[in-house]
Amino acid sequence: MSANAPLLEADDVTVSFPAGGGFFGLAKRKVRAVNGVSLTVRRGETLGIVGESGSGKSTLGRALLGLEPISSGHVTFDGIRISDGRRPALVTLRRRTAMVFQDPANSLNPRLTVNETLAEVLRVHAKVSRAGEAARVAELLSLVGLDPALGDRRPRSLSGGQCQRVGIARALAVEPDLVIADECIAALDVSIQGQIINLFLDLQERIGLTLVFIAHDLAIVRRLCDRVAVLYLGRVVEEGPTEAVFSAPRHPYTAALIAAIPEIDPDMVLPDAPMGGEPPSPMAMPKGCPFHPRCAFAENPCRTGAPPVLARRDNHGWACILAPGTLRSPSPTPARSQPLEISA
């Protein structure tokens, strides 16, 4: 298969959860955490998924790996439709994909040492013989920048950054074609975040890692990702090449998120609040564009018309009726693929 062929495709994926109500014979209500999302991830690229808390990022990530049931639409992995729940497809998915979770300590079994944690994965997936387990475990720890001597420790005696590196090593133990990292640096301090991002950049270079990186920190997403998808209330409101989205956002929500990226320059004038209010309740969605109650550019069609669909130009999609160029471009930040500079 071509190196540029899609590895993962989501087509109009919806994930719904039951909500309160349904008394006295009334129909049970449902909340759409993911609402008609379509995405493509190609081999060797990194896709960033961003948005506020509650936008559906983590639910989407879990649905892409079959960890959350899909209400409608479908997900295809390497040409195999895996959202139908058929066992052969799910077995293929489990053998060729992995996930790095948000909480580095609680995602590891506290009873097992690091060596035992990694050896268990190798054993379950029959990656090496029993005689070769120790060497492969040491190789995995070295790959993520850990001293193999740490292998005899349990999670409680490791730092948060070390635990997260173990989580990444565990994901890499299955030799995956795809890794989904769900807010995997959110619980770490800034210097450790930089180390983990540099690790992902290094793995992209060394093993051609295909990565879906879920985060709320847009500055890091710009450093790491080839493309970015912006979610708002479970919908993709903008998607495209990272530099195109960051340098010329075409949806007001994207522009507001970028404007909110903190700057360390003490002489820089802070921007006005890029957007106000809170996202509406998914149980009481507004008519028209879901973002219009918070949008400074909202026009009458935004309030009364149907939610806009993604318009596309030059591999850049956006769900907004505003003409391109209406939104002001934010100031530039450092380009992708440069290692983050961190203090010792």
C-alpha angles and dihedrals in degrees: 000000000000116000087231094052118114113268096186128022129182116193118194092324117188126184117190132185128197115255134195121290132054097127124151095018096309117144114265114254123233134201118218106220090175115030118194100321120179120186140157126208117193127205115279097009132113119227117196119208113198140172143115123299109286095028092118100256098132094040090053092049092052092046091053089059096043093251091119122044115246118230095201141348123043144258123219124196117194090335095313118113103227100171092079090076096234112159099231091053092048091048089054090048093050092050096048105036137054140184132221110207131218101244107060096194102042093046090066126074105250092208095059129074119232090258092051092048093054095039090054091058092047090050096047092050094039093232098150139006120266088254091056098046098092094050093047092048090052089048092052092050091050090048091060094043100259128132108247086224087076089067093093093059128094123227094261090065094051130082121245092257092050091050091052091050088052088051090053091047089052090052091049092048091080089054090235128201088210135029124191112202111197111201086314095165099040094097095047130089119253098262092050090047088058091051093051093048090049088050091055091048089051092049090050088055098042105039104013092246116199107214139184104199116197113196146137095215104093095186090062092044089055091053096048111029135079093200135014135207119199117210126200120178091341096311130106104239096174135011135169148096109338098239092046091052095045098042097042112017113189100193121067091226092056091047090051093050091050092047088055094059104118119242124209095209105111091202094055115107111236113242123242115265102291093211137358138215130025131286111275120254112272085226091062107034115181121242118261121009109009090222098052097096088063099033121107090200098051116140130190095269088055090060099043109024131080117283106275119253123224112284113202136211128159093354090305119118130190135171102219137102093220115113115250110266094035092107120070115245114241123235114277124262127198116298126255126273096033111122115249113252110232132179120247 
